[in-house]
Amino acid sequence: MLGVVFGGFVVMLFLGIPIAVAMMGTTMVPTLVDPTFPGNVNFLLRAIVSGLDTISILAIPLFMLSGAIMARGGISRKLFDVFAVFIGKLKAGMPCAVVVTCLFYGAISGSGPATVAAVGAMCIPVLTELGYSKMFAAAIVATAGGLGVIIPPSIPFIMYGVTTGESIGAMFTGGILPGVVIALCLMVYCIFYCVKHGEDKEKINSAVDALHKRGIFRVILDGFWALLTPVIILGGIYSGFFTPTEAACVSVFYAIIISCFVYKSMKLREIFDHLKAAVKSYAPICLLIAFAIAFGRVLTLLNAPAIISDLLTTTFSNKYTFLLALNIVMLIMGMFMDTASAIAILGPILLATAKGFGMSGIHFGIILVTNLAVGLVSPPVGINLFVAAPLIQTTPAKLGKQVIMPCLFFLVALFLITYIPWFSTVLL
């Protein structure tokens, strides 16, 4: 029966049927084959409703909304100026400032594509004006945009917590150091690139001097409210002052206040348009999560987690070979499947196996999401490529060739995160 379910699922995907529909369709197979199977229509409907009847899931559209408002409010420019004023004159200082901006903006949006759109629209023209290649600028933004799903608050972390039952707050905490490790590796790539290709120091020094003329204190003051955003969101969660969902709600109101009343870069009447856009973006994810929960419960009735866990534990002799195979599989999945779908399918199924090898659910979740972050810039799906490519009037395929090198440095970070659990667990 289990083989029929998985076989039907693969066939439906091959036929181009949407993943959510494919999952729901295959969950009906056991009942059609065996009318006495416990996972009947009533069971599936209860699973769908109960799966979505959780406060945690509300954090996803709220963080989407706050990220959209922050993008409209021009937060990314103010963040970039703060970092550029301090490190802009160093070797590869400006590209490194872009990476750090993506790091901080990820703590605002929780989304990879949103980070690429907000930071790329501002930083790519700045880098090209300073003499850097358009392809390099877009490639570094597209790759560093993956930090948006690693640095908390991360929407994929929320999805992983909802579908597996792991603590979302713990996922947020565990993602901090891995995000920093990835950022550092990408900054090393920036230095490597600039040493090899050189920089126009005259233009760079002129741009940084212009920031200094404004006054370092004034630049910091302009970016203060933007820098304070992750402090409020994450500080409130880690201090126990509010839950991740409450933090998402706070982030929306904070975004409105600083965008409309502090920076005055947005009108109140524009909020409704962003609200509609957030709902439209969240609706497919909501449907996917609902069907994924029902799909997972049917698989549990079929004893799939235990069967797959036994198969993998007998196939791989130790945790290290399992992790290597896990990364290869997830990297390939990330190339062809969007982040939400991959988490919904792989998370619950492979978590039992990971725990069987002595891994914590938090460490496994961070490895999973990090692999999928690489998938954000991996053709053919690579959504970050589709967001960044139009910013330089090129095709995602051409940009995909340029992200190979930064992706290799991203993979170095993935290797460290995978085989050094300390990065993911020390802050828990």
Secondary structure in CASP SS format (residue, H / E / C, confidence):
PFRMAT SS
TARGET T0000
AUTHOR 0000-0000-0000
METHOD secondary structure of the structure
MODEL  1
M C 1.00
L H 1.00
G H 1.00
V H 1.00
V H 1.00
F H 1.00
G H 1.00
G H 1.00
F H 1.00
V H 1.00
V H 1.00
M H 1.00
L H 1.00
F H 1.00
L C 1.00
G C 1.00
I C 1.00
P C 1.00
I H 1.00
A H 1.00
V H 1.00
A H 1.00
M H 1.00
M H 1.00
G H 1.00
T H 1.00
T H 1.00
M C 1.00
V H 1.00
P H 1.00
T H 1.00
L H 1.00
V H 1.00
D C 1.00
P C 1.00
T C 1.00
F C 1.00
P C 1.00
G C 1.00
N C 1.00
V H 1.00
N H 1.00
F H 1.00
L H 1.00
L H 1.00
R H 1.00
A H 1.00
I H 1.00
V H 1.00
S H 1.00
G H 1.00
L H 1.00
D C 1.00
T C 1.00
I H 1.00
S H 1.00
I H 1.00
L H 1.00
A H 1.00
I H 1.00
P H 1.00
L H 1.00
F H 1.00
M H 1.00
L H 1.00
S H 1.00
G H 1.00
A H 1.00
I H 1.00
M H 1.00
A H 1.00
R H 1.00
G C 1.00
G C 1.00
I H 1.00
S H 1.00
R H 1.00
K H 1.00
L H 1.00
F H 1.00
D H 1.00
V H 1.00
F H 1.00
A H 1.00
V H 1.00
F H 1.00
I H 1.00
G C 1.00
K C 1.00
L C 1.00
K C 1.00
A C 1.00
G H 1.00
M H 1.00
P H 1.00
C H 1.00
A H 1.00
V H 1.00
V H 1.00
V H 1.00
T H 1.00
C H 1.00
L H 1.00
F H 1.00
Y H 1.00
G H 1.00
A H 1.00
I H 1.00
S H 1.00
G C 1.00
S C 1.00
G H 1.00
P H 1.00
A H 1.00
T H 1.00
V H 1.00
A H 1.00
A H 1.00
V H 1.00
G H 1.00
A H 1.00
M H 1.00
C H 1.00
I H 1.00
P H 1.00
V H 1.00
L H 1.00
T H 1.00
E H 1.00
L C 1.00
G C 1.00
Y C 1.00
S C 1.00
K H 1.00
M H 1.00
F H 1.00
A H 1.00
A H 1.00
A H 1.00
I H 1.00
V H 1.00
A H 1.00
T H 1.00
A H 1.00
G H 1.00
G H 1.00
L H 1.00
G H 1.00
V H 1.00
I C 1.00
I C 1.00
P C 1.00
P C 1.00
S C 1.00
I H 1.00
P H 1.00
F H 1.00
I H 1.00
M H 1.00
Y H 1.00
G H 1.00
V H 1.00
T H 1.00
T H 1.00
G C 1.00
E C 1.00
S C 1.00
I H 1.00
G H 1.00
A H 1.00
M H 1.00
F H 1.00
T H 1.00
G H 1.00
G C 1.00
I H 1.00
L H 1.00
P H 1.00
G H 1.00
V H 1.00
V H 1.00
I H 1.00
A H 1.00
L H 1.00
C H 1.00
L H 1.00
M H 1.00
V H 1.00
Y H 1.00
C H 1.00
I H 1.00
F H 1.00
Y H 1.00
C H 1.00
V H 1.00
K H 1.00
H H 1.00
G C 1.00
E C 1.00
D C 1.00
K H 1.00
E H 1.00
K H 1.00
I H 1.00
N H 1.00
S H 1.00
A H 1.00
V H 1.00
D H 1.00
A H 1.00
L H 1.00
H H 1.00
K H 1.00
R H 1.00
G C 1.00
I H 1.00
F H 1.00
R H 1.00
V H 1.00
I H 1.00
L H 1.00
D H 1.00
G H 1.00
F H 1.00
W H 1.00
A H 1.00
L H 1.00
L H 1.00
T H 1.00
P H 1.00
V H 1.00
I H 1.00
I H 1.00
L H 1.00
G H 1.00
G H 1.00
I H 1.00
Y H 1.00
S C 1.00
G C 1.00
F C 1.00
F C 1.00
T C 1.00
P H 1.00
T H 1.00
E H 1.00
A H 1.00
A H 1.00
C H 1.00
V H 1.00
S H 1.00
V H 1.00
F H 1.00
Y H 1.00
A H 1.00
I H 1.00
I H 1.00
I H 1.00
S H 1.00
C H 1.00
F H 1.00
V H 1.00
Y C 1.00
K C 1.00
S C 1.00
M C 1.00
K C 1.00
L H 1.00
R H 1.00
E H 1.00
I H 1.00
F H 1.00
D H 1.00
H H 1.00
L H 1.00
K H 1.00
A H 1.00
A H 1.00
V H 1.00
K H 1.00
S H 1.00
Y H 1.00
A H 1.00
P H 1.00
I H 1.00
C H 1.00
L H 1.00
L H 1.00
I H 1.00
A H 1.00
F H 1.00
A H 1.00
I H 1.00
A H 1.00
F H 1.00
G H 1.00
R H 1.00
V H 1.00
L H 1.00
T H 1.00
L H 1.00
L C 1.00
N C 1.00
A H 1.00
P H 1.00
A H 1.00
I H 1.00
I H 1.00
S H 1.00
D H 1.00
L H 1.00
L H 1.00
T H 1.00
T H 1.00
T H 1.00
F C 1.00
S C 1.00
N C 1.00
K H 1.00
Y H 1.00
T H 1.00
F H 1.00
L H 1.00
L H 1.00
A H 1.00
L H 1.00
N H 1.00
I H 1.00
V H 1.00
M H 1.00
L H 1.00
I H 1.00
M H 1.00
G H 1.00
M H 1.00
F H 1.00
M C 1.00
D C 1.00
T H 1.00
A H 1.00
S H 1.00
A H 1.00
I H 1.00
A H 1.00
I H 1.00
L H 1.00
G H 1.00
P H 1.00
I H 1.00
L H 1.00
L H 1.00
A H 1.00
T H 1.00
A H 1.00
K H 1.00
G H 1.00
F C 1.00
G C 1.00
M C 1.00
S C 1.00
G H 1.00
I H 1.00
H H 1.00
F H 1.00
G H 1.00
I H 1.00
I H 1.00
L H 1.00
V H 1.00
T H 1.00
N H 1.00
L H 1.00
A H 1.00
V H 1.00
G H 1.00
L C 1.00
V C 1.00
S C 1.00
P C 1.00
P C 1.00
V C 1.00
G C 1.00
I H 1.00
N H 1.00
L H 1.00
F H 1.00
V H 1.00
A H 1.00
A H 1.00
P H 1.00
L H 1.00
I H 1.00
Q C 1.00
T C 1.00
T C 1.00
P H 1.00
A H 1.00
K H 1.00
L H 1.00
G H 1.00
K H 1.00
Q H 1.00
V C 1.00
I H 1.00
M H 1.00
P H 1.00
C H 1.00
L H 1.00
F H 1.00
F H 1.00
L H 1.00
V H 1.00
A H 1.00
L H 1.00
F H 1.00
L H 1.00
I H 1.00
T H 1.00
Y H 1.00
I C 1.00
P C 1.00
W H 1.00
F H 1.00
S H 1.00
T H 1.00
V C 1.00
L C 1.00
L C 1.00
END
